[in-house]
Amino acid sequence: MTSTDLSDRAAPAHVDPTPIPSNGPGSSALTRRPHDDELLAARLVPLRCKGQWIAAAAVVVLFTMLVNTLVTNKRFQWDVVGHYFLREQILKGLWLTLWLTAATMICGYVLGIALAAMRLSRNAILRTLSFGYVWLVRSVPPLVQLLFWYELASLYPRVSVGIPFGSEFVTVRTAHLFTGILAAFVGLTLDVAAFSAEIVRGGILAVDHGQSEAAQALGLGRGRIFRRIVLPQAMPAIIPASGNLLIGMLKATAIVSVIAVQDLLYSVQLVYQQNYLIMPLLMVATIWYIILTTVLSIGQYFVERHYARGRGNSARRGFWDVTRGNIPLFGRSRRELAGLS
């Protein structure tokens, strides 16, 4: 029996002996089978996870129950909520909340950038002062800071400006100086400065130091290097944390009601202390906070998208694409699945 007879017996009758061209030198030729074209043309189907669908169904049921109890429970008194939602007293408190949030974030970030620059400087004294400030402020709760500044007159009845250890030019009584609004502004600003300093420092450290060295080799100044090279690359790392800090500060302004600052929450409290409609008035404040945080979240998305240009396909995705992609119930669209096949 010859070797040709053995090869004929070993090869199945349905095999097409047409070889597939090899892709490189030294690779052996592959044999094409009749079902290969069908397998190659098949669409890729994602793995079905029953646990995810069960969890999604449970979430949908719980969400439906929540909506049902909000609509059917008459104790929420939605007619009262609608009546007080746009009242002048509520809108004044809302305006103070927005003003306090914007003022503390702007002034806090200016101070925080200065603290971050001190922390990154080569001067040991500046680094120590910046580290000590951040450590101290982050260790004290914001409510304690507000109460401290509000009661500053008990420690320093008067504040004077003049020559150190010499004559005084101007003297002001702190009892008249530190009102509730000023105490809230100072306390929240100092708190924002401590956290924003670490956010800015972390964003700057995320930029490769070789970028600055290359710019210095081209003869650029330190200020121009920071504005044109370091800061644009640090912003994608700074913006998300800054957005979270802004939203957190918007909600944290509610603690100023403890020192009788008439923000949104305190305005609501003044109303329900007169009519005893506690839950409907609290729902008014809750809905306003939800609206404001939603607007800020949308704004944060577009700012992140602006600074994420040139960093992949995520920068080109639309707002609704990102929203749909983050909802587990819908998962991936058919277009995305078709692109995988």
Residue pairs with C-beta under 8 A, 6 or more apart in sequence:
11 17
14 34
15 31
15 33
16 31
16 32
16 33
16 34
17 31
18 31
18 32
19 29
19 30
19 31
19 32
20 29
20 30
20 31
20 32
21 29
22 28
22 29
22 30
42 341
43 338
43 341
44 337
44 340
44 341
46 332
46 337
46 340
52 328
55 328
56 328
56 329
59 328
59 329
60 329
70 76
75 279
76 279
76 280
76 283
77 277
77 279
77 280
78 280
80 277
80 280
80 281
81 280
81 283
81 284
81 287
84 90
84 271
84 280
84 281
84 284
85 284
85 287
85 288
87 271
89 267
89 270
89 271
90 264
90 267
90 268
90 271
90 284
90 288
92 262
92 267
93 262
93 263
93 264
93 265
93 266
93 267
93 268
94 264
94 267
94 288
96 181
96 261
96 262
96 263
96 264
97 250
97 253
97 254
97 263
97 264
98 292
100 181
100 184
100 185
100 188
100 253
100 256
100 261
100 263
101 246
101 249
101 250
101 253
103 185
103 189
104 185
104 188
104 189
104 192
104 249
104 253
105 192
105 245
105 246
105 249
107 185
107 189
107 192
107 193
108 188
108 189
108 190
108 191
108 192
108 193
108 196
109 192
109 193
109 196
109 200
109 242
111 189
111 190
111 193
111 196
111 197
112 192
112 193
112 194
112 195
112 196
112 197
112 199
112 200
113 196
113 197
113 200
115 130
115 133
115 134
115 193
115 194
115 197
116 130
116 196
116 197
116 198
116 200
116 201
116 204
118 126
118 127
118 129
118 130
119 126
119 127
119 130
119 131
119 134
119 197
119 201
120 201
120 204
120 205
121 127
130 197
133 193
133 194
133 197
134 194
134 197
134 198
137 145
137 190
137 191
137 193
137 194
138 194
138 195
140 148
142 187
142 188
142 191
142 252
142 255
143 255
143 258
145 187
145 190
145 191
146 183
146 184
146 187
146 188
146 255
146 256
146 258
146 259
147 258
147 259
148 187
149 178
149 182
149 183
149 186
149 187
150 178
150 180
150 183
150 259
152 174
152 178
152 183
153 173
153 174
153 175
153 178
156 174
157 173
157 174
157 175
158 171
158 172
158 173
158 174
159 171
159 172
159 174
159 177
160 168
160 169
160 170
160 171
160 172
161 168
161 169
161 170
161 171
162 168
162 169
162 170
163 169
178 186
180 256
180 259
180 260
180 261
181 261
183 259
184 253
184 256
184 259
184 261
188 249
188 252
188 253
188 256
192 245
192 249
195 245
196 242
196 245
199 238
199 241
199 242
199 245
200 234
200 238
202 237
202 238
202 241
203 234
203 235
203 237
203 238
203 241
204 230
204 234
206 233
206 234
206 237
207 229
207 230
207 233
207 234
211 229
211 230
211 233
212 225
212 229
212 230
215 224
215 225
215 229
216 225
220 228
220 229
232 307
235 307
236 304
236 307
236 308
236 311
239 300
239 303
239 304
239 307
240 300
240 304
243 296
243 297
243 300
243 303
243 304
246 296
246 300
247 293
247 296
247 297
247 300
250 289
250 292
250 293
250 296
251 289
251 293
253 263
253 264
254 263
254 264
254 265
256 263
256 266
257 263
257 265
257 266
257 269
260 266
262 270
264 285
264 288
264 289
265 285
268 281
268 282
268 284
268 285
269 281
271 277
271 281
272 278
272 280
272 281
272 282
298 319
301 319
301 322
302 319
305 315
308 314
308 315
309 315
317 325
324 330
324 333
325 332
